[in-house]
């Protein structure tokens, strides 16, 4: 039942895009049939579907760039069929040309594969009327461009998916560290470290999604209302990056402490509070009021952390999460420093950190601690 629900949810989330693509292919067909003496302008439909697929989640110059690449690749394929005819080796040449053009225009793996398929379909359709095939590709590309302009992608959907993937991986890594500390299991801590190392790719994906999302909300009038939700992720991206880095350091210290039998009592509870802070922070992107809960959990983690290397890593991660929570609600100027965390009494920290915000420590300190921990 769960699998069916997930499948239904996936279909529902893509139903609008599926409908738009089908209508665009239909429009390309009738437009070509009206403008060109071709009773079956299949090539125009192929160009439209591939171009819309290539621009999924894209807008503005990037979308135009990809559509131009699709049209150029299909056009070159049509010209080659007209010049060299059909046959096995011609098919191989067409695939090489179509895929090479897709790569040159920085198309995704899906677009590159679709370009190869379109080249093979071209042989089946026939390339005896190259000028018409070229015009069909251009018309198909223009129809795709019109769809992208009139129906721009939902920026917050793509940014939110990428951002929540980062938060999920970060929260799970911290939970695994806490579980390892509670179970006194060094192998589990090592597994948590491995997971934390994999988050960099998710951060890169979030950075890419933000770049596209910001362009969309800046240029598409129908997406102007999404500017603030998108910027919540944008403002906090740097702090999330630092939190991920410090989580790796924390996992290294936990692994080393468990191997040497020096893991402090209560460390698991502090790391659990960090994980709770991450979950509340993840919710705060949709419900900014949850940022206060994220700050409270992070402050409690810092207040209860020890004075050893593991405790220092907990405090550093807590600072990053509190800063990120402040940035989600739009307070970027005065953020809590690690010095404040270190200078307050444990009970006072939980109360004071919500209101005390000042300065920012140098990122170089963070980088050097990461390097030292890596070498340890």
ROGUGU-575139 format. One record per residue (C-alpha): z, y, x. Coordinates in steps of 0.001 Angstrom, whole numbers, padded with zeros to 6 digits, always signed. Each point is the difference from the previous one (the first is absolute). Layout:
// ROGUGU-575139
ZYX
...
//
This chain:
// ROGUGU-575139
+000000+000000+000000
+000841+002352+002846
-003382-000683+001633
-001764+000794-003277
+001913+003259-000346
-000880+001003+003553
-003655-000843-000627
+000036+002033-003209
+001646+002912+001808
-002637-000103+002749
-002783-000057-002583
+001561+002854-001971
+000342+002138+003136
-003698-000480+000815
-001434+000032-003521
-000927+003686+000075
-001793-000371+003342
-001823-003092-001279
-001132+001847-003117
-001127+003029+001996
-002021-002175+002370
-001689-001865-002867
-000906+003239-001786
-001261+001519+003255
-002267-003007+000610
-001301+000326-003559
-000640+003722+000480
-001848-000646+003263
-002199-002582-001725
-001041+002288-002859
-000417+003025+002253
-002339-001906+002319
-001886-001551-002914
-000548+003512-001332
-000960+001631+003305
-001881-002835+001747
-002730-002411-001138
+002226-003031+000549
+001033-002046-003028
+002841-001692+001912
+001667+002408+002448
+002596-002522+001194
+000125+001589+003438
+001400+003236-001456
+002822-001940-001633
+000756-001792+003266
+000157+003328+001848
+002314+001465-002647
+002439-002915-000048
+000197-000253+003797
+000406+003770+000408
+002806+000172-002578
+001704-002967+001658
-000329+001673+003394
+001696+003164-001244
+002920-001723-001731
+002975+002276+000564
-002167+002583+001785
-000981+003525-000962
-001852+003014+001355
-001781-000217+003354
+001159-003548+000679
-001498-001223-003286
-003249+001870+000641
-000116-001441+003519
+000368-003567-001244
-002533+000420-002800
-002500+001411+002496
+000595-003042+002197
-000622-002412-002886
-003182+001794-001038
-001276+000157+003586
+000695-003681+000597
-001779-001061-003182
-002883+002370+000704
-000540-001408+003493
+000111-003507-001442
-002662+000897-002562
-002237+001501+002678
+000400-003082+002217
-000928-002358-002842
-003095+002102-000619
-000976-000028+003702
+000872-003509+001188
-000117-002026-003206
+002328-002811-000966
+001167-003132+001747
+003020-001478+001801
-000149+002190+003101
-000728+003089-002106
+003107-000836-002005
+002043-000104+003205
-001380+003391+001066
+000826+001531-003377
+003578-001256+000170
+000402+001430+003517
-001402+003402-001022
+002020+000291-003218
+003290-001047+001614
-000573+002190+003076
-000536+003094-002139
+003160-000801-001993
+001970-000294+003252
-001440+003274+001343
+001179+001758-003170
+003482-001524+000400
-000211-002142-003111
+002709-002517-000831
-000474-003731+000545
-000805-000323-003702
-002708+002672+000202
-001487-001629+003110
-000182-003334-001801
-001485+001569-003130
-002666+001676+002124
-001063-003389+001367
-000128-001475-003508
-002086+002943-001228
-002490-000598+002820
-000384-003624-001071
-000384+001005-003641
-002724+002379+001056
-002086-002951+001198
+000403-001648-003398
-000914+003208-001853
-002934+000625+002296
-000854+002963+002159
-003643+000507-000907
+000668+003468-001411
+002108+001579+002738
-000185+003612-001298
+001412-001081-003356
+002741-002027+001668
+000978+003014+002098
+000104+002236-003073
+002058-002603-001835
+002521-000053+002839
+000223+003800-000037
+000408+000131-003785
+002625-002731+000131
+001888+001933+002673
-000159+003227-002018
+001365-001763-003072
+002848-001380+002122
+000707+003477+001385
+000133+001425-003529
+002526-002662-001001
+002171+000777+003048
-000078+003748-000752
+000641-000297-003746
+002527-002839+000301
+001862+000555+003288
+002435-002701+001132
+003619+000315-001057
+001467+001261+003255
+003637-000804-000710
-000912-003586-000895
-001415-000736+003457
+002598+002065+001865
+002826-001518-002031
-001145-003556+000655
-000184+000647+003739
+003348+001809+000046
+001832-002633-002013
-001381-002704+002295
+001682+001784+002925
+003266+000348-001905
-000037-003654-001063
-000541-001235+003561
+002674+002349+001371
+002562-000981-002629
-000697-003701+000481
+000343+000322+003785
+003412+001639-000361
+001120-002595-002532
-001007-002764+002408
+001962+001649+002810
+003037+000227-002296
-000385-003656-000978
-000242-000999+003665
+003171+001931+000846
+001885-001469-002954
-001096-003537+000913
+000467+000529+003753
-003586-001228+000459
-001995+001390+002940
-003209-001724-001149
+000091+001877-003299
+000459+003260+001889
-003044-000822+002106
-002016-000660-003169
+001110+003378-001350
-001140+001655+003225
-003406-001671-000320
-000344+001329-003537
+001040+003498+001063
-002673-000011+002690
-002671-000680-002626
+000746+003198-001937
-002078+002186+002332
-003200-001217-001651
+001387+000952-003415
+000874+003468+001309
-003582+000410+001217
-001255-001002-003451
+002320+002579-001588
-001278+002658+002390
-003603-000823-000972
+000862-000007-003709
+001687+003396+000374
-003062+001444+001704
-002235-001131-002852
+002546+000889-002673
+000493+003530+001293
-003747+000578+000001
-000240-001273-003567
+002822+002165-001393
-001401+002999+001871
-003606-000291-001231
+000132-001810-003355
+001245+002217-002876
+000953-003035-002082
+002401-001099+002769
+001728+003328+000731
+003115-001178-001868
+000459-002779+002566
+000525+002378+002929
+003796-000061-000031
+000354-003805-000414
-002438-000497+002886
+001800+002555+002174
+003329-001786-000476
-001437-002783+002104
-001681+002443+002368
+003167+001988+000717
+002033-003094+000790
-002601-001976+001973
+001272+001068+003421
+003598-000874-000875
-001065-003379-001358
-001794-000645+003272
+003198+000800+001905
+002087-002137-002364
-002313-002944+000644
+000285+000533+003751
+003787+000154-000161
+000091-003080-002211
-001771-001892+002771
+002617+001244+002474
+002749-001013-002438
-001485-003491-000379
-000195-000378+003790
+003652+000964+000416
+001010-002353-002815
-001929-002857+001594
+001555+000655+003401
+003526+000322-001451
-000366-003247-001926
-001264-001840+003065
+002925+001243+002080
+002564-000476-002760
+000968+003693-000030
-001226+000974-003468
+002646+002337-001483
+001805-000846-003213
-001325+002110-002867
-003440+000565+001522
-001646-002029-002764
+001482+002307-002663
-001311+003108+001773
-003512-001421+000289
+000141-001074-003657
+000752+003618-000919
-003054+001058+002008
-002139-002432-001990
+001400+001416-003246
-000853+003477+001240
-003587-001140+000531
-000273-001411-003533
+001361+003214-001521
-002320+002047+002202
-002954-002091-001182
+000941+000774-003608
+000471+003700+000807
-003744+000529+000436
-000349-000494-003763
+003535+001116-000915
+001089+002732+002464
+003566-000122-001332
+000377-003392+001698
-000176+001759+003392
+003698+000880-000335
+000879-003699-000276
-002086-000741+003086
+001943+002643+001929
+003327-001422-001176
-000851-003546+001083
-001285+001210+003378
+003124+002131+000511
+002247-002954-000818
-001907-002168+002481
+000500+002606+002723
+003661+000525-000876
+000825-003686+000313
-002101-000706+003094
+001704-000805+003270
-000237+001869+003287
-001998-002659+001832
-003801-000009+000471
-000543-001698-003363
+002121+002624-001754
-001936+002799+001690
-003249-001536-001264
+001437-000148-003513
+000888+003699+000188
-003417+000964+001353
-001741-001901-002805
+002370+001565-002544
-000929+003486+001218
-003698-000789-000373
+000474-001286-003536
+002089+003023-001021
-002605+002334+001435
-002741-001851-001854
+002007+000257-003229
+000384+003761+000499
-003745+000352+000597
-000878-001959-003142
+001800+002615-002096
-001538+002815+002053
+002760+001202+002334
-001678-000182+003429
+001784+002788+001895
+003599-001078+000568
+000574-003694+000472
+003016-001987+001247
+000167-000752+003717
+001370-003063+001697
+002505+002249+001760
+001524+000857-003390
+000237-003686-000845
+001720-000768+003284
+002416+002914-000312
+001399-000674-003485
+002810-002311-000978
-001229-003085-001888
+001418+001030-003389
-001160+003592+000350
-003560-000973+000817
-000826-001415-003407
+001082+003225-001705
-001216+002544+002511
-003420-001334+000908
-001422+000658-003452
+000583+003726+000498
-000150+000513+003747
-003522+000337+001359
-000909+001595+003275
-002423-000287+002878
-001944-002921+001276
+000411-002094+003092
-002902-000466+002413
-002380-002848-000711
-000132-000810+003717
+003554-001356-000186
-001190-002433-002647
-002981-001099+002062
+002081-000609+003111
+002608-002024-001894
-002771-002146-001475
-001423-000618+003472
+003407-000800+001513
+000724-002456-002794
-003401-001627+000493
+000736-000564+003663
+003507-001322-000670
//
